[in-house]
Amino acid sequence: MKWKGSTSRNTVKRATTRPFSSRRLRYAKRLSILITANMEIPMKMQKIEAIVRPSKLDAVKDALLEVGVNGITITEARGHGRQKGHSEQYRGREYKVDLLPKVKLEAVVPEELVDKAVQAIITTARTGEIGDGKIFISDVVEAIRIRNEDRGPNAL
């Protein structure tokens, strides 16, 4: 309690609790707006993994660049799906090829680019035959650029 008036201990007045003045309220609101404006709103990112025919790599890569996907990782891969490979003849002998050559493209993109990127991959990689490939989409929790420690979509 706060002592007011006389200095005698017997006379105690109630401590005054003054409500927020309009000036203090305006300051608090302005401060909360500034804090909210400076906070980074996290954007969702997703990883697109596409396994396509090697002959379609250049077309898919160009289509992704055209859509706005800047960073792409490309890996040569071998595998099979439902077709389980095929038989080929070489110098009169028949060989079973069970692992077919494929190319795996990986790209981490902001959520708003996912549909455009997937559509670009589908339209350029499709031949209508078995073995055209697959697309996998997964959530990315965080991305960090090692050079300067940028985080989130800024790191892409």
BABASE-784176 format. One record per residue (C-alpha): x, z, y. Coordinates in steps of 0.001 Angstrom, whole numbers, plus 500000, padded with zeros to 6 digits. Layout:
# residues N
<voti><east>X</east><up>Z</up><north>Y</north></voti>
...
***
This chain:
# residues 156
<voti><east>500000</east><up>500000</up><north>500000</north></voti>
<voti><east>501047</east><up>499293</up><north>503512</north></voti>
<voti><east>501076</east><up>502095</up><north>506100</north></voti>
<voti><east>499376</east><up>501270</up><north>509367</north></voti>
<voti><east>498938</east><up>503183</up><north>512533</north></voti>
<voti><east>500228</east><up>506728</up><north>512523</north></voti>
<voti><east>503324</east><up>507662</up><north>510635</north></voti>
<voti><east>501748</east><up>510697</up><north>509067</north></voti>
<voti><east>501350</east><up>510474</up><north>505317</north></voti>
<voti><east>497854</east><up>511875</up><north>505361</north></voti>
<voti><east>496410</east><up>508975</up><north>507289</north></voti>
<voti><east>496466</east><up>505932</up><north>505051</north></voti>
<voti><east>494704</east><up>502771</up><north>506016</north></voti>
<voti><east>493799</east><up>500057</up><north>503567</north></voti>
<voti><east>496326</east><up>497278</up><north>503120</north></voti>
<voti><east>495019</east><up>494125</up><north>504648</north></voti>
<voti><east>494930</east><up>491091</up><north>502426</north></voti>
<voti><east>494414</east><up>488104</up><north>504548</north></voti>
<voti><east>493008</east><up>484991</up><north>502909</north></voti>
<voti><east>494897</east><up>481714</up><north>503096</north></voti>
<voti><east>494754</east><up>480311</up><north>506563</north></voti>
<voti><east>493852</east><up>476664</up><north>506956</north></voti>
<voti><east>497437</east><up>475991</up><north>507994</north></voti>
<voti><east>498795</east><up>477520</up><north>504795</north></voti>
<voti><east>496236</east><up>475599</up><north>502726</north></voti>
<voti><east>497212</east><up>472269</up><north>504280</north></voti>
<voti><east>500865</east><up>473021</up><north>503605</north></voti>
<voti><east>500150</east><up>473927</up><north>499968</north></voti>
<voti><east>498146</east><up>470740</up><north>499437</north></voti>
<voti><east>500841</east><up>468594</up><north>501022</north></voti>
<voti><east>503486</east><up>470285</up><north>498891</north></voti>
<voti><east>501515</east><up>469713</up><north>495683</north></voti>
<voti><east>501037</east><up>466041</up><north>496574</north></voti>
<voti><east>504770</east><up>465641</up><north>497161</north></voti>
<voti><east>505626</east><up>467354</up><north>493884</north></voti>
<voti><east>503133</east><up>465186</up><north>491992</north></voti>
<voti><east>504427</east><up>462015</up><north>493659</north></voti>
<voti><east>508008</east><up>462781</up><north>492670</north></voti>
<voti><east>507124</east><up>463506</up><north>489045</north></voti>
<voti><east>507816</east><up>460651</up><north>486672</north></voti>
<voti><east>504706</east><up>459585</up><north>484821</north></voti>
<voti><east>505878</east><up>458720</up><north>481316</north></voti>
<voti><east>505090</east><up>455169</up><north>480226</north></voti>
<voti><east>504554</east><up>454487</up><north>476577</north></voti>
<voti><east>506985</east><up>452184</up><north>474838</north></voti>
<voti><east>506671</east><up>450429</up><north>471524</north></voti>
<voti><east>509142</east><up>448805</up><north>469183</north></voti>
<voti><east>508310</east><up>445367</up><north>467831</north></voti>
<voti><east>510076</east><up>444326</up><north>464642</north></voti>
<voti><east>509484</east><up>440740</up><north>463534</north></voti>
<voti><east>510841</east><up>439137</up><north>460393</north></voti>
<voti><east>510731</east><up>435348</up><north>460718</north></voti>
<voti><east>512255</east><up>432200</up><north>459245</north></voti>
<voti><east>515778</east><up>431424</up><north>460506</north></voti>
<voti><east>514627</east><up>427962</up><north>461609</north></voti>
<voti><east>512162</east><up>429561</up><north>464047</north></voti>
<voti><east>514653</east><up>431934</up><north>465697</north></voti>
<voti><east>515384</east><up>429877</up><north>468823</north></voti>
<voti><east>511705</east><up>429144</up><north>469490</north></voti>
<voti><east>510702</east><up>432812</up><north>469096</north></voti>
<voti><east>513603</east><up>433998</up><north>471253</north></voti>
<voti><east>512705</east><up>431582</up><north>474059</north></voti>
<voti><east>509020</east><up>432549</up><north>473870</north></voti>
<voti><east>509869</east><up>436250</up><north>474154</north></voti>
<voti><east>512115</east><up>435646</up><north>477154</north></voti>
<voti><east>509340</east><up>433631</up><north>478791</north></voti>
<voti><east>506844</east><up>436475</up><north>478296</north></voti>
<voti><east>509212</east><up>438987</up><north>479923</north></voti>
<voti><east>510952</east><up>440669</up><north>477004</north></voti>
<voti><east>514562</east><up>441038</up><north>478149</north></voti>
<voti><east>516369</east><up>442902</up><north>475390</north></voti>
<voti><east>516309</east><up>441606</up><north>471833</north></voti>
<voti><east>518369</east><up>442617</up><north>468804</north></voti>
<voti><east>518695</east><up>439971</up><north>466099</north></voti>
<voti><east>519830</east><up>440700</up><north>462548</north></voti>
<voti><east>520279</east><up>438337</up><north>459625</north></voti>
<voti><east>518355</east><up>439655</up><north>456645</north></voti>
<voti><east>517487</east><up>438681</up><north>453084</north></voti>
<voti><east>514354</east><up>439636</up><north>451235</north></voti>
<voti><east>511086</east><up>438566</up><north>449705</north></voti>
<voti><east>507423</east><up>439329</up><north>450009</north></voti>
<voti><east>504579</east><up>438241</up><north>447751</north></voti>
<voti><east>506247</east><up>434939</up><north>446894</north></voti>
<voti><east>509085</east><up>436745</up><north>445072</north></voti>
<voti><east>511548</east><up>433948</up><north>445752</north></voti>
<voti><east>511693</east><up>430507</up><north>444183</north></voti>
<voti><east>513746</east><up>428327</up><north>441794</north></voti>
<voti><east>516284</east><up>425756</up><north>442943</north></voti>
<voti><east>518397</east><up>423230</up><north>441101</north></voti>
<voti><east>522084</east><up>422917</up><north>441810</north></voti>
<voti><east>524289</east><up>420495</up><north>439859</north></voti>
<voti><east>521746</east><up>420165</up><north>437116</north></voti>
<voti><east>521248</east><up>423860</up><north>436582</north></voti>
<voti><east>518236</east><up>425853</up><north>437676</north></voti>
<voti><east>518830</east><up>428987</up><north>439718</north></voti>
<voti><east>516319</east><up>431627</up><north>440685</north></voti>
<voti><east>516567</east><up>432599</up><north>444354</north></voti>
<voti><east>514776</east><up>435906</up><north>444701</north></voti>
<voti><east>516123</east><up>436994</up><north>448095</north></voti>
<voti><east>515328</east><up>434495</up><north>450818</north></voti>
<voti><east>517212</east><up>434328</up><north>454126</north></voti>
<voti><east>515239</east><up>435724</up><north>457058</north></voti>
<voti><east>515933</east><up>436844</up><north>460612</north></voti>
<voti><east>514823</east><up>440225</up><north>461957</north></voti>
<voti><east>514131</east><up>440537</up><north>465688</north></voti>
<voti><east>513766</east><up>443958</up><north>467287</north></voti>
<voti><east>512598</east><up>444638</up><north>470828</north></voti>
<voti><east>511443</east><up>447797</up><north>472599</north></voti>
<voti><east>508894</east><up>446936</up><north>475268</north></voti>
<voti><east>506487</east><up>448775</up><north>477583</north></voti>
<voti><east>503011</east><up>449129</up><north>476125</north></voti>
<voti><east>501480</east><up>446550</up><north>478476</north></voti>
<voti><east>503815</east><up>443805</up><north>477161</north></voti>
<voti><east>503131</east><up>444385</up><north>473451</north></voti>
<voti><east>500130</east><up>442066</up><north>473106</north></voti>
<voti><east>501826</east><up>439214</up><north>474971</north></voti>
<voti><east>505016</east><up>439565</up><north>472929</north></voti>
<voti><east>503168</east><up>439696</up><north>469600</north></voti>
<voti><east>501097</east><up>436639</up><north>470514</north></voti>
<voti><east>504257</east><up>434764</up><north>471522</north></voti>
<voti><east>505876</east><up>435559</up><north>468159</north></voti>
<voti><east>502784</east><up>434545</up><north>466187</north></voti>
<voti><east>502288</east><up>431221</up><north>467945</north></voti>
<voti><east>505929</east><up>430154</up><north>467715</north></voti>
<voti><east>506791</east><up>431437</up><north>464203</north></voti>
<voti><east>503661</east><up>430253</up><north>462380</north></voti>
<voti><east>503972</east><up>427268</up><north>460047</north></voti>
<voti><east>500890</east><up>428048</up><north>457969</north></voti>
<voti><east>502894</east><up>428430</up><north>454762</north></voti>
<voti><east>503824</east><up>431446</up><north>452662</north></voti>
<voti><east>506937</east><up>433159</up><north>454014</north></voti>
<voti><east>506244</east><up>432884</up><north>457741</north></voti>
<voti><east>507098</east><up>436568</up><north>458165</north></voti>
<voti><east>505714</east><up>439883</up><north>459325</north></voti>
<voti><east>505444</east><up>441882</up><north>462555</north></voti>
<voti><east>505672</east><up>445676</up><north>462659</north></voti>
<voti><east>504836</east><up>447755</up><north>465736</north></voti>
<voti><east>505798</east><up>451407</up><north>466101</north></voti>
<voti><east>505814</east><up>453976</up><north>468902</north></voti>
<voti><east>509063</east><up>454854</up><north>470649</north></voti>
<voti><east>509270</east><up>458413</up><north>471910</north></voti>
<voti><east>512273</east><up>457998</up><north>474186</north></voti>
<voti><east>514869</east><up>455409</up><north>475171</north></voti>
<voti><east>518153</east><up>456391</up><north>476821</north></voti>
<voti><east>520724</east><up>454055</up><north>478333</north></voti>
<voti><east>524114</east><up>455467</up><north>477412</north></voti>
<voti><east>525998</east><up>454141</up><north>480460</north></voti>
<voti><east>524089</east><up>456053</up><north>483139</north></voti>
<voti><east>521595</east><up>458146</up><north>481136</north></voti>
<voti><east>518504</east><up>456290</up><north>482393</north></voti>
<voti><east>515483</east><up>457357</up><north>480383</north></voti>
<voti><east>512171</east><up>455792</up><north>479434</north></voti>
<voti><east>511235</east><up>452254</up><north>480527</north></voti>
<voti><east>514104</east><up>452270</up><north>483052</north></voti>
<voti><east>516513</east><up>452286</up><north>480111</north></voti>
<voti><east>515128</east><up>449039</up><north>478743</north></voti>
***
